[in-house]
Amino acid sequence: MDINRLQKQNLLQIFDLIITNGSKADGIYQFSGIRASYDFDGYTCWLGYQDLTITLLFHGAYHFDYKDEDTLKAFFKKVAGLLADKDNL
């Protein structure tokens, strides 16, 4: 899947929002149904939502793994809503 620059920026912003506001258990942060984690040096980060896993790699590379296209659409809709309301969290 190819994403535009705004969607890529939103992935980074939602990652930060989940890490900042989420609860942490076993190295995984969770907030509003979205999970976020990263490796020991922070060069690889993951976002998870239902059957979707997004791998964010150093220098802006990314990889999507999902079973259902509707999950991807629901994820980006949820991300847009959370980012629109981030000042009220």
C-alpha positions in Angstrom: 0.0 0.0 0.0 1.2 3.5 -0.8 0.3 6.4 1.4 0.7 10.1 0.9 2.9 12.4 2.9 0.0 13.5 5.1 -0.9 9.9 6.0 2.7 9.1 6.8 2.9 12.2 9.0 -0.3 11.1 10.7 1.2 7.7 11.4 4.1 9.4 13.2 1.8 11.7 15.1 -0.5 8.9 16.2 2.5 6.8 17.3 3.5 9.7 19.5 0.0 10.2 20.8 -0.3 6.5 21.8 3.1 6.5 23.5 2.3 9.7 25.3 -1.3 9.0 26.4 -1.5 5.2 26.4 -1.1 2.7 29.1 2.0 0.5 29.0 2.0 -3.3 29.6 4.9 -5.6 28.5 6.5 -2.9 26.4 3.4 -2.2 24.4 1.4 1.0 24.7 -2.3 1.0 24.1 -4.8 3.8 23.7 -8.2 3.8 22.1 -7.8 0.4 20.6 -4.5 1.2 18.9 -1.2 -0.4 20.1 2.3 1.1 19.7 5.7 -0.4 20.4 9.3 0.1 19.3 12.6 -1.8 19.3 15.5 -1.2 21.7 16.9 1.7 19.7 13.7 3.2 18.3 14.6 2.7 14.7 11.7 0.3 14.1 8.3 1.1 15.4 5.0 -0.7 15.2 1.4 0.3 15.3 -1.4 -2.3 15.6 -5.2 -2.1 15.3 -7.3 -5.3 15.1 -5.7 -7.4 12.3 -3.6 -4.5 11.0 0.1 -4.1 11.8 2.1 -1.2 10.5 5.9 -1.3 10.7 7.5 2.2 10.6 11.2 2.0 9.6 14.0 4.4 9.8 14.1 7.1 7.1 10.4 7.0 6.5 9.9 3.5 5.1 6.8 1.6 6.2 5.1 -1.7 5.7 1.4 -2.6 6.1 0.2 -6.1 7.0 -3.6 -6.7 7.2 -6.3 -9.2 6.3 -9.3 -6.9 5.7 -9.3 -3.7 3.7 -12.1 -2.4 6.0 -9.7 -2.6 9.0 -7.3 -0.3 7.2 -10.1 2.2 6.4 -11.4 2.1 10.0 -7.8 2.6 11.3 -7.2 5.8 9.3 -10.7 7.1 10.2 -9.9 6.5 13.9 -6.5 8.1 13.5 -8.1 11.2 11.9 -10.6 11.5 14.8 -7.9 11.1 17.5 -5.6 13.6 15.9 -8.5 16.1 15.4 -9.3 15.8 19.1 -5.7 15.4 20.5 -5.8 18.8 22.3 -8.8 17.5 24.4 -7.1 14.2 25.5 
